[in-house]
Amino acid sequence: MTDLDHEWTPRAAQELPAQRTAGPALEALGVAGTTPATGVVDLALERRDEATGALLRRVVVTDLADDSPTRRLRQAQIAARDQLLRSNPEWPGPRVADGGVVPSNEVAAWLYDDSPALQEWRGRLVPSARALFPLQRPHASHLPTGTPIDDKARGFFTDSLDAVGIRTRAAVLRDVIARTSARWTAQGRTERSTWVSLACGGALPVLDSLSALHPHELSLVLVDIDPVALDFAHRLAVEEGVPERDVVRLERDLVRTVVVRDDLVEELGAGTAAVVDALGIFEYFSDAACVRMLRNARRLVADGGVLVVANMLSDRPELHWNKRGIGWPLLRERSTEQLLGLVDEAGIDTARTTVTIPQDGVYAVVSVDC
Ligand SMILES: C[S@@+](CC[C@H](N)C(=O)[O-])C[C@H]1O[C@@H](n2cnc3c(N)ncnc32)[C@H](O)[C@@H]1O
């Protein structure tokens, strides 16, 4: 163990479930054969940042919550409770003890009481990647643990800003991939290539983006520390029609293989990937770790390829709700300026960088045309 290991190993990774058993078949989760839950991206505002040359985009993404009759009321209820938490900074967030949720404040009690699915979700799935699954597919009938999703849980998985943000960041990834694919088509590029997904989790955003690549074909290299997430991602990929030979699973600790050392670049080869994405991992890394990861992720990308990362925004709405209502642990939020600073420190040209923020304002998606 080096000092770097101590500084950079995210506790969330250490806390990941250790079991290697497969969860229920996807059909049992009630999602087999259903369409992606993410939407159409429309440009609201685009401008160049004078200081960095980066392209800053605000977009509007259609989302399944748009059609939810409960969305306005539930979002107002959550916004009011976020305000209540803001006014009571001494209230502790919910705790997990013996797999059960101890709400610890009235807002968390409002969320978790009377919903076995929400308690199971917070107690057994957060912060693993499989906790994102019901947000990405709120119409699923069951959680990845097999527990039925009750109406109260489904309402939060559909309507809450945190859930909307998870879906809109995936839609932005898909939009970036579609633009990249269009550029390749214009350049007459036809070669088959590789998409490396770092901290892939269940890889639903990746799988939902694959069709945007048409006619370009990519095989997938899925990298995560969590073997359960990798199994889940692999089964989803195969069930969504990706040929088994096109999916490689790599159980790797990114701290050791991308941040502290350069092992993953040596293993996969510099410049071998047309697409590298890393969504949902910067929140667990220090600035120094993000810079090292950006540098090595960039080294993986071939000329003409694209690198995509994301980070929860520090000025996002309902941060208190996220931290002490839901109680999602250990996240580091960042501003657009901070993210561009990390890109610059990694030696990446910020003028080739785009920061895209959907209307919910929860995440920034940072893409680099390499
Ligand atoms: C929030 S999930 C994001 C999953 C996916 N990219 C998405 O957006 O749906 C974060 C993922 O990072 C993985 N992770 C956390 N620490 C890691 C590490 N040190 N090495 C590799 N993966 C890690 C977790 O196992 C989890 O699957």
The ligand as a Tripos MOL2 file, in Angstrom:
@<TRIPOS>MOLECULE
LIG
   27    29     1     0     0
SMALL
NO_CHARGES

@<TRIPOS>ATOM
      1 C1        -22.1580    5.3900   -9.7730 C.3       1 LIG1
      2 S1        -21.5990    3.9200  -10.5270 S.3       1 LIG1
      3 C2        -21.5510    4.4090  -12.2270 C.3       1 LIG1
      4 C3        -21.8840    3.2800  -13.1720 C.3       1 LIG1
      5 C4        -22.0440    3.6470  -14.6430 C.3       1 LIG1
      6 N1        -20.8620    4.2670  -15.1930 N.3       1 LIG1
      7 C5        -23.2730    4.4990  -14.8730 C.2       1 LIG1
      8 O1        -23.1440    5.7110  -15.0460 O.co2     1 LIG1
      9 O2        -24.3740    3.9530  -14.8740 O.co2     1 LIG1
     10 C6        -19.9020    3.9280  -10.0630 C.3       1 LIG1
     11 C7        -19.1550    2.6660  -10.4250 C.3       1 LIG1
     12 O3        -17.7890    2.8600  -10.0800 O.3       1 LIG1
     13 C8        -17.2610    1.6300   -9.6580 C.3       1 LIG1
     14 N2        -16.0390    1.8990   -8.8890 N.ar      1 LIG1
     15 C9        -15.9140    2.5760   -7.7290 C.ar      1 LIG1
     16 N3        -14.6160    2.5930   -7.3480 N.ar      1 LIG1
     17 C10       -13.9250    1.9290   -8.3010 C.ar      1 LIG1
     18 C11       -12.5510    1.6110   -8.4760 C.ar      1 LIG1
     19 N4        -11.6390    1.9980   -7.5920 N.pl3     1 LIG1
     20 N5        -12.1850    0.8910   -9.5620 N.ar      1 LIG1
     21 C12       -13.1090    0.4990  -10.4800 C.ar      1 LIG1
     22 N6        -14.4220    0.7710  -10.3670 N.ar      1 LIG1
     23 C13       -14.8230    1.4820   -9.2930 C.ar      1 LIG1
     24 C14       -18.3690    1.0350   -8.8230 C.3       1 LIG1
     25 O4        -18.2120   -0.3510   -8.6720 O.3       1 LIG1
     26 C15       -19.5850    1.4240   -9.6520 C.3       1 LIG1
     27 O5        -19.9320    0.3790  -10.5560 O.3       1 LIG1
@<TRIPOS>BOND
     1     1     2 1
     2     2     3 1
     3     2    10 1
     4     3     4 1
     5     4     5 1
     6     5     6 1
     7     5     7 1
     8     7     8 2
     9     7     9 1
    10    10    11 1
    11    11    12 1
    12    11    26 1
    13    12    13 1
    14    13    14 1
    15    13    24 1
    16    14    15 ar
    17    14    23 ar
    18    15    16 ar
    19    16    17 ar
    20    17    18 ar
    21    17    23 ar
    22    18    19 1
    23    18    20 ar
    24    20    21 ar
    25    21    22 ar
    26    22    23 ar
    27    24    25 1
    28    24    26 1
    29    26    27 1
@<TRIPOS>SUBSTRUCTURE
     1 LIG1         1 GROUP 0 **** ****
